[in-house]
């Protein structure tokens, strides 16, 4: 998978951990309740991607989400980069190349798949297994594995604050690539115009349909 497609979206299974750790059960249920009630969401993000044997790439911007299935990653670093989902297609625009890539909406093939829960209904038990929770300076750090083997990652860590906000998501791929997101300035249910999730091809941009 090319780094340009790597973006965020499911979380952790508590199948066995619930019974073993009632405190963790309570925390994750509270996170489920928080995000399942949201219709829209806005956060600032900082993204660090470290491919195996290569330098780390750092990006940042604002993430907008609107259920069902709509998202907009609006980058300030690099300026003008966009990653948009209208619920049917994904669009990746890189201004340095003036190139737009169109893909089918299949985030399960992307390392951002652990963020997909934000676009649907969060259910930890359905998505993940082997949950471990431990104290973190920002709250509680949860480590887990995907419940199925057909996803592009092998491990997920996320940090939940005392207010049940998701502060960080760290995804490790089977090739040991690491995608680390931190989130801040969260706004629940802001007013987001549907036009924000419709990609408009910039003048002169090359459009490429990605092979599936």
Secondary structure, 3 states (H helix, E strand, C coil): CCHHHCCCCCCCCCCCHHHHCHHHHHHHHHHHHHHHHCCEEEEEEEEEEECCCCCEEEEEEEEEEECCCEEEEEEEECEEEEEEEECCEEEEEECCCCEEEEEECCHHHCHHHHHHHHHCCCCHHHHEEEEEEEEECCEEEEEEEECCCCCCEEEEEEEECCCCCEEEEEEEECCCCEEEEEEEEEEECCCCCHHHHCCCCCCCCEEEECCC
